[in-house]
Amino acid sequence: MTEYLQFPQIDPVIFSVGPVSLRWYGLMYLVGFVAAWWLASTRLSRTSWNKEQLSDLMFYAFLGVIVGGRLGYVFFYQFEYFLSDPLYLFKIWTGGMSFHGGLLGVIAALWWFARKTNTTLLQVGDFVAPLVPIGLGAGRIGNFINAELWGRTTDVPWAVLFPGAGPLPRHPSQLYEFFLEGLVLFLILWVFSAKSRPVGAISGLFLLGYGSFRFIVEFFREPDAHIGLYSGLMSQGQLLCLPMILIGFILIIRAYRKQQVKK
C-alpha cells in the first residue's frame, strides 16, 4: 500500500494576545505587501514619482486587494449565500478572498493613482505587475498552512492527506500555485521588466502568465462544491482566467505594434 504524505498539524493562529490573534494567513499577506514595497523602492528611480507617492500607490493597491478580493469572492463564488444574508459580505472573519476580485480592485486603485499623477493606467500597471507574484505566492503558502483550497484526489507519490478533505489523498495544488503563480511568474516578470518595454507589455505579460498558470493548476484543484464544473469541464476559476489570457495577449500585441509605428 502506498504511503501518502500526512498533512502536518499546523495551528493557523501563531499567537494570541487577548481577543487579537495573528494568523499565518494574515502574516503571508503582510510578507507579500512588505516584499512588494521593498521591490518597488528599488525601481522607484525609473519613475517620476517620489517616496510619498509610492506610499500612496501601495496603500491604494493594498486596499484594492482587500476590498476587491472580498467583493469578488462573495459575488463570484457565494452570490446565492449573499442573497440570503447580505451581511455576509462584511463577515470577513469567516474567510473568503478571490484573486480575480482582488485584481479588479487593484486595477481600480491603479486607475485612481494614475489620474492623480497624470500617468496612464498601463504605465502604473507595468510598474506594479512584477511586484504582485510575491504576494500571490505567499498567499498560497497561507492556503496550504490553513489546509484549504486543496486539490483533486490523486495517487501521485507526493499526494497529501488533508484534514477535512476526506480519507483520499489529494494534489497539494496550493503548492503548485505557489510555484507557478508565485515563483515562476515573478522570475519571468522581473527579468522581462529589467529592460525598457513598450507601455502595456509588462501588464499584458502578467495577465497572460497568471491566467495561463491558474488555468493549468485548476485541472488539479478541487472545484468549489456548490459550483462544480461547467459542462463537466471548466471550473469557475478557469472561466474567470479566459478574459485575462485574452486581454493579456491583446495588450502585448498592441504594445509592440505601437512601438513599431513609432519607429
RAMOSUL-V321637 format. One record per residue. SS is DSSP state (alpha for helix, beta for strand, coil for the rest). Layout:
ss = [SS/SS]
//
This chain:
ss = [coil/coil/coil/coil/beta/beta/coil/coil/coil/coil/coil/coil/beta/beta/beta/beta/beta/coil/coil/beta/beta/beta/beta/alpha/alpha/alpha/alpha/alpha/alpha/alpha/alpha/alpha/alpha/alpha/alpha/alpha/alpha/alpha/alpha/alpha/alpha/alpha/coil/alpha/alpha/alpha/coil/coil/coil/coil/alpha/alpha/alpha/alpha/alpha/alpha/alpha/alpha/alpha/alpha/alpha/alpha/alpha/alpha/alpha/alpha/alpha/alpha/alpha/alpha/alpha/alpha/alpha/alpha/alpha/alpha/alpha/coil/alpha/alpha/alpha/alpha/alpha/alpha/coil/alpha/alpha/alpha/alpha/alpha/coil/alpha/alpha/alpha/coil/coil/coil/coil/alpha/alpha/alpha/alpha/alpha/alpha/alpha/alpha/alpha/alpha/alpha/alpha/alpha/alpha/alpha/alpha/alpha/alpha/coil/coil/coil/coil/alpha/alpha/alpha/alpha/alpha/alpha/alpha/alpha/alpha/alpha/alpha/alpha/alpha/alpha/alpha/alpha/alpha/alpha/alpha/alpha/alpha/alpha/alpha/alpha/alpha/coil/coil/coil/coil/coil/beta/coil/beta/coil/coil/coil/coil/coil/coil/beta/beta/coil/coil/coil/coil/coil/coil/coil/coil/beta/coil/coil/alpha/alpha/alpha/alpha/alpha/alpha/alpha/alpha/alpha/alpha/alpha/alpha/alpha/alpha/alpha/alpha/alpha/alpha/alpha/alpha/coil/coil/coil/coil/coil/coil/coil/coil/alpha/alpha/alpha/alpha/alpha/alpha/alpha/alpha/alpha/alpha/alpha/alpha/alpha/alpha/alpha/alpha/alpha/coil/coil/coil/beta/coil/coil/coil/coil/coil/coil/coil/coil/beta/coil/coil/coil/beta/coil/alpha/alpha/alpha/alpha/alpha/alpha/alpha/alpha/alpha/alpha/alpha/alpha/alpha/alpha/alpha/alpha/alpha/alpha/alpha/alpha/alpha/alpha/alpha/alpha/alpha/alpha/alpha/coil]
//
